[in-house]
C-alpha cells in the first residue's frame, strides 16, 4: 500500500511535464514519432496512439503488438478524457482507496496504466496512450512520459500559455 501511495504522489507530481505551451497536430505527430522511436530503440512490442481533441493524429503498432493493444490504447485514452488524469493515477486511486471504478463499461474504458493527458492552460487537449508492456503497472505510462519529456514545448512555470 505504501508503494502505491508513493507512486500515486510521483504520478501526480508529473503534472508540469504534461502541461505544454501548445499542442498542434504537428506536435501530436512529433509526440507519436518520439514514442515510436523510443519503443524501436528498446524493441518494445507496443501500440501507440496520440489524440488531439477527439481526433487520432498518430497510431502505430510495433512488431509483437496485437489488435487487442489497439483497443487498449483507445479505451485508456477514453478513461483519461473522462477523468482528466492519467490512467495510471486511476489505477492507483483504486488500489489506495479500495474503491473500484466498476461502473465504467469495460468495452469503452480501461483502467490500466499507459495513457497520459496532455494539458494546455487548464484544459486536457490530447492524450498519448501506450499498450503492450506487461512488466509492471507503470511501464506503458513511463514510455508515454518519456516521449512527452522529449518534446520542447513545455509551458513556462510563470503562468502557462495557450
C-alpha positions in Angstrom: 0.0 0.0 0.0 2.8 2.4 0.9 4.4 1.8 -2.5 1.1 2.6 -4.2 0.8 5.8 -2.2 4.3 6.8 -3.1 3.8 6.0 -6.8 0.5 7.9 -6.8 2.3 11.0 -5.5 5.0 10.6 -8.1 2.5 10.4 -10.9 0.6 13.4 -9.6 3.9 15.3 -9.4 4.4 14.8 -13.2 1.6 17.3 -14.0 4.1 20.1 -15.1 5.6 17.6 -17.5 2.2 17.0 -19.1 1.5 20.8 -19.4 2.5 22.2 -22.7 2.5 25.7 -24.2 0.6 24.5 -27.2 -0.4 21.2 -28.8 -0.9 21.4 -32.6 -1.4 18.5 -35.0 2.4 18.7 -35.8 3.1 18.5 -32.1 0.9 15.4 -31.8 2.6 13.8 -34.7 6.1 14.6 -33.3 5.0 13.1 -29.9 3.8 9.9 -31.6 7.0 9.6 -33.6 9.1 10.3 -30.5 7.3 7.5 -28.6 7.7 5.2 -31.6 11.4 6.0 -31.7 11.9 5.2 -28.0 9.9 1.9 -28.5 12.1 1.0 -31.5 15.3 1.7 -29.6 14.3 -0.9 -27.0 12.5 -3.3 -29.3 9.2 -2.9 -27.4 6.0 -4.6 -28.7 3.6 -1.7 -28.2 0.7 0.1 -29.8 0.9 3.9 -29.5 -1.9 6.4 -30.1 -1.9 10.2 -29.8 -5.1 12.2 -30.0 -5.6 15.9 -30.2 -9.1 16.5 -29.0 -11.2 13.6 -30.4 -9.0 13.2 -33.5 -6.5 10.4 -33.7 -3.4 12.1 -35.1 -0.9 9.2 -34.7 -1.3 5.5 -34.3 1.4 2.8 -34.7 1.7 -0.8 -33.7 5.2 -2.3 -33.5 6.0 -5.9 -34.1 4.5 -8.0 -31.3 1.6 -5.7 -30.6 -1.8 -7.0 -31.5 -5.2 -5.7 -32.4 -6.1 -6.1 -28.7 -3.5 -3.4 -27.9 -5.2 -1.1 -30.3 -8.4 -1.5 -28.3 -6.5 -0.9 -25.0 -5.0 2.4 -26.2 -8.4 3.6 -27.3 -10.1 2.6 -24.0 -7.3 4.0 -21.9 -7.5 7.3 -23.8 -11.2 7.5 -23.2 -10.7 7.0 -19.4 -8.2 9.9 -19.4 -10.5 12.2 -21.3 -13.4 11.4 -19.0 -11.4 11.8 -15.7 -8.7 14.2 -16.8 -5.9 12.4 -15.0 -3.5 9.7 -16.2 -4.9 6.2 -16.4 -2.1 5.1 -14.0 -3.5 7.6 -11.5 -6.9 5.9 -11.9 -5.4 2.5 -11.2 -3.5 3.8 -8.1 -6.6 5.6 -6.7 -8.5 2.3 -6.9 -5.7 0.4 -5.2 -5.2 3.0 -2.4 -8.9 3.6 -1.7 -10.2 0.1 -2.4 -13.0 1.6 -4.5 -13.2 0.2 -8.0 -14.4 2.1 -11.0 -16.6 -0.8 -11.8 -19.4 1.4 -13.2 -17.2 2.1 -16.2 -18.2 0.0 -19.3 -15.0 -2.1 -19.9 -15.9 -2.1 -23.7 -15.4 1.7 -23.7 -13.0 2.4 -20.8 -9.8 0.8 -19.5 -8.4 1.4 -16.0 -4.8 0.4 -16.7 -1.6 2.5 -16.8 -0.4 3.9 -20.1 -2.5 6.9 -21.1 -1.4 10.4 -20.2 -3.4 13.6 -20.6 -1.8 16.5 -22.5 -2.7 19.8 -21.0 -2.6 23.4 -22.4 -3.6 26.0 -19.9 -6.2 24.3 -17.7 -7.6 22.1 -20.4 -6.9 18.5 -21.5 -6.3 18.9 -25.2 -4.9 15.5 -26.1 -3.8 12.1 -24.9 -0.9 9.8 -25.5 -1.6 6.1 -24.9 0.7 3.2 -24.9 -0.2 -0.5 -24.6 1.8 -3.7 -24.7 4.3 -3.7 -21.8 3.3 -6.0 -19.0 6.4 -5.9 -16.8 4.7 -3.6 -14.2 1.7 -1.4 -13.9 3.8 1.6 -14.8 5.8 0.5 -17.9 3.3 1.8 -20.5 3.0 5.1 -18.5 6.7 5.5 -18.3 7.1 5.2 -22.1 4.4 7.8 -22.7 6.0 10.2 -20.2 9.5 9.7 -21.7 8.1 10.7 -25.1 6.4 13.8 -23.6 9.7 14.8 -21.9 11.3 14.7 -25.3 9.1 17.5 -26.6 10.4 21.0 -26.4 7.1 22.8 -25.9 6.7 22.8 -22.1 4.6 25.6 -20.7 6.5 28.1 -18.6 6.1 27.8 -14.9 5.3 31.5 -14.7 1.7 31.1 -15.8 1.4 28.8 -18.7 0.3 29.5 -22.3 -2.4 28.8 -24.7 
